[in-house]
């Protein structure tokens, strides 16, 4: 019977300089059939409840640092360890594929600069997203034909609402899927959803841990021990953490430079128009004089 795969994305950038880390950009992606996510969400909520965090919105930055006045204020390291252990167990029970890719920003900037004006911006998100989807397709190729991603079993990609990132990534997603044979039918849509769903909370945890590890121990020279939560996540079946070397970046930049050559004139005009609209919105939001609707004067 046909079904839909759902892939949840989150991104993180870590510059852990004070702990001997480097500057990295990370994207996490958790993938499972759509019918899995409802019991996953129930189990995630139950893990929060059993750990004394019932009703709290899980966000790694808040959990770890407990900002004053936040619902996580006063949480101890012992409480956090118990919570992380339970949540990692939930992911291991339900999530079929987990990917977390990081890019060293010094290598990205070195390779990105020459292509910026000639071929349009190639973002870190775009590079890691391509690597993530390729890794998923390679893994899923070994799945039984009845459940293998296809036009009958499409993949819907979901990301947290973000006015700037959302517009830019939608353009990149369209460009990417149209450049790969059969991907337009398989990766049917990328959709923004509101903040809070349990799968996005899980993707946030994976992105934080992957980015911290890559910053401190792959790109940087930190003497700090590897975090226990990272160790737990990297050992889960179907989970992959990686940091792209320069050779990976060079290959993908070359691929992305040629993406537009594979599009028809109509497709190119459509994605270019969407991208220009997104660029204008991004510039407007970055203008220091711009005030969001409802903000104080």
C-alpha positions in Angstrom: 0.0 0.0 0.0 1.3 3.4 -0.9 2.3 5.9 1.8 4.1 9.2 2.3 7.5 9.6 3.8 8.0 12.7 6.0 11.4 14.4 6.4 11.9 17.0 9.2 14.7 19.5 8.8 16.5 21.8 11.2 19.7 23.8 10.9 22.3 25.1 13.3 25.5 27.2 13.1 28.1 26.8 15.8 31.1 29.0 16.5 32.4 27.4 19.7 35.6 29.3 19.7 36.0 29.5 23.5 36.0 25.7 23.7 38.5 25.3 20.9 35.9 24.8 18.2 35.6 26.0 14.7 32.8 27.6 12.6 30.5 25.1 11.1 27.0 25.0 9.6 24.8 22.0 10.2 21.6 20.5 8.9 19.8 17.6 10.4 17.1 15.5 8.8 14.9 12.9 10.4 12.9 10.6 8.0 10.1 8.0 8.6 6.8 7.1 7.0 4.0 9.6 7.9 2.1 7.1 10.0 5.1 6.7 12.3 5.2 10.3 13.5 2.0 10.2 15.5 3.1 7.4 17.8 6.6 9.0 17.8 5.1 12.3 19.1 3.1 10.5 21.8 6.3 8.7 23.0 8.3 11.9 22.9 5.6 13.7 25.0 5.6 10.7 27.4 9.4 10.9 27.8 9.1 14.6 28.6 6.4 13.8 31.2 8.5 10.9 32.8 11.5 13.3 33.1 9.6 16.0 34.8 9.2 18.2 31.7 5.5 17.6 30.9 4.1 20.4 28.6 7.5 22.0 28.1 8.6 23.0 24.6 11.9 21.2 24.0 14.6 23.4 22.4 18.2 22.5 23.0 19.5 26.0 23.7 16.9 26.6 26.3 17.3 23.1 27.9 21.0 23.5 28.2 21.2 27.1 29.3 17.8 27.6 31.1 17.4 31.3 30.4 16.1 33.3 33.4 12.4 33.3 33.5 12.1 30.4 31.0 10.4 27.1 31.7 13.8 25.4 31.8 15.3 27.7 34.4 16.9 25.8 37.3 17.2 22.4 35.5 20.2 20.4 36.7 22.7 18.4 34.8 21.3 15.2 36.3 17.8 16.1 35.1 19.0 16.9 31.6 20.9 13.6 31.3 17.8 11.6 32.3 15.7 13.5 29.7 18.3 13.1 26.9 18.6 9.4 27.6 14.8 8.9 27.3 14.5 11.1 24.2 17.3 9.4 22.4 15.6 6.1 23.1 12.4 7.4 21.5 14.3 8.3 18.3 15.9 4.9 18.2 12.5 3.2 18.4 10.7 5.2 15.7 13.0 7.1 13.3 14.1 5.0 10.3 16.7 7.4 8.9 18.6 10.2 10.6 21.2 12.4 8.9 23.2 15.3 10.3 25.7 17.0 8.0 28.1 19.8 8.8 30.2 22.1 6.6 33.3 23.9 7.8 32.6 27.6 7.0 36.2 28.4 6.1 36.2 25.8 3.3 32.7 26.9 2.2 33.7 30.5 2.0 36.8 29.7 0.0 34.9 27.7 -2.6 31.7 29.8 -2.5 33.1 33.2 -3.2 34.1 32.7 -6.8 30.7 31.4 -7.8 28.6 34.0 -5.9 28.1 36.6 -8.5 28.4 34.4 -11.7 25.9 31.7 -10.7 24.0 33.1 -7.8 24.3 32.3 -4.1 25.1 28.7 -3.2 24.2 28.5 0.5 25.5 26.1 3.1 22.0 24.9 3.6 21.8 24.0 -0.1 25.0 22.0 0.0 24.2 20.0 3.1 20.6 19.4 1.9 21.8 17.9 -1.3 24.2 15.6 0.5 21.4 14.6 2.9 18.9 13.8 0.2 21.5 11.9 -1.8 22.4 9.8 1.4 18.8 9.0 2.0 18.2 7.9 -1.6 21.3 5.7 -1.4 20.1 4.1 1.8 16.5 3.7 0.7 17.6 2.0 -2.5 18.0 -1.1 -0.5 14.5 -1.0 1.0 11.8 -3.4 -0.3 10.2 -2.0 -3.5 6.8 -1.7 -1.8 8.2 1.0 0.6 11.0 2.5 -1.5 10.6 6.3 -2.1 8.9 6.8 -5.5 6.1 8.7 -7.1 3.7 6.3 -5.3 5.6 6.7 -2.0 6.7 10.4 -2.2 8.8 12.3 0.4 7.4 15.5 1.9 10.0 17.7 3.4 9.0 19.9 6.4 10.8 22.7 8.0 10.1 25.3 10.8 8.6 28.5 9.6 11.3 31.1 9.0 10.5 34.1 6.8 14.0 34.5 5.4 15.3 30.9 5.3 12.0 29.6 4.1 11.9 31.6 0.8 15.6 30.9 0.1 15.4 27.2 0.8 12.2 26.8 -1.3 14.1 28.1 -4.3 17.0 25.8 -3.7 14.8 22.8 -3.2 13.1 23.4 -6.5 16.4 23.8 -8.3 17.8 20.7 -6.6 15.0 18.3 -7.2 14.6 19.3 -10.9 18.3 18.6 -11.5 18.1 14.9 -10.4 16.5 12.3 -12.5 13.1 11.3 -11.0 13.5 13.5 -7.9 10.6 15.9 -8.8 8.1 13.0 -8.5 9.8 11.6 -5.3 10.4 14.8 -3.4 6.9 16.2 -3.9 7.0 19.3 -1.7 8.8 21.3 0.9 6.5 22.8 3.5 6.9 25.2 6.4 5.1 24.3 9.6 4.7 26.1 12.9 7.2 25.9 15.8 6.6 23.1 18.3 5.8 19.7 16.7 7.7 16.9 18.3 9.6 15.8 15.1 11.0 19.3 14.8 12.1 19.2 18.5 13.9 16.0 17.7 15.6 17.5 14.6 16.7 20.4 16.7 18.4 18.1 19.2 20.2 16.2 16.5 21.3 19.4 14.7 22.7 20.9 18.0 24.6 17.8 18.9 26.0 17.3 15.4 27.0 20.9 15.1 28.7 21.0 18.5 30.6 17.8 17.8 31.8 19.0 14.4 32.8 22.4 15.8 34.8 21.1 18.7 36.2 17.8 17.5 36.3 17.7 13.7 37.0 21.3 12.7 38.4 22.5 16.0 40.9 21.2 18.5 38.8 21.1 21.7 40.1 19.1 24.6 36.6 18.8 26.1 35.2 15.2 26.1 32.6 14.2 23.5 29.1 14.8 24.8 27.3 11.7 26.0 24.1 12.6 24.1 26.1 12.8 20.8 27.5 9.3 21.5 24.0 8.0 22.1 22.7 9.5 18.9 25.5 8.4 16.6 25.0 4.8 17.7 21.3 4.7 16.7 20.5 2.4 13.8 20.1 4.3 10.6 21.7 7.5 11.9 24.7 9.1 10.2 26.8 12.1 11.3 29.3 13.6 8.9 31.4 16.7 8.3 32.1 17.5 4.6 35.7 17.9 3.6 36.9 20.3 1.0 36.7 17.6 -1.7 33.0 17.1 -1.0 32.4 20.8 -1.2 34.3 21.2 -4.5 32.3 18.4 -6.1 29.0 19.7 -5.0 29.8 23.3 -6.0 30.6 22.0 -9.5 27.2 20.1 -9.5 25.2 23.1 -8.3 26.9 25.4 -10.8 25.4 23.2 -13.6 22.0 22.8 -12.1 20.4 25.6 -14.2 21.6 23.9 -17.4 19.2 21.0 -16.7 16.1 23.3 -16.4 13.8 24.3 -19.3 13.5 28.0 -19.9 10.1 28.1 -18.2 11.4 26.2 -15.1 14.4 28.5 -15.0 12.3 31.6 -15.2 10.0 30.4 -12.4 12.7 29.5 -10.0 14.7 32.7 -10.8 11.6 34.8 -10.2 11.0 33.1 -6.9 14.6 33.6 -5.9 14.6 37.3 -6.8 11.5 37.8 -4.7 13.2 35.9 -1.8 16.4 38.0 -2.2 14.4 41.2 -2.0 12.6 40.1 1.1 15.9 39.0 2.7 17.5 42.4 2.0 14.4 44.2 3.4 14.5 42.2 6.6 18.2 42.9 7.0 17.8 46.6 6.7 18.4 48.2 10.1 15.6 50.6 9.6 13.0 47.8 8.9 10.6 47.1 11.7 8.5 43.9 11.7 4.7 44.4 11.9 3.6 44.7 15.5 7.1 45.6 16.8 7.6 48.5 19.1 8.8 51.8 17.7 
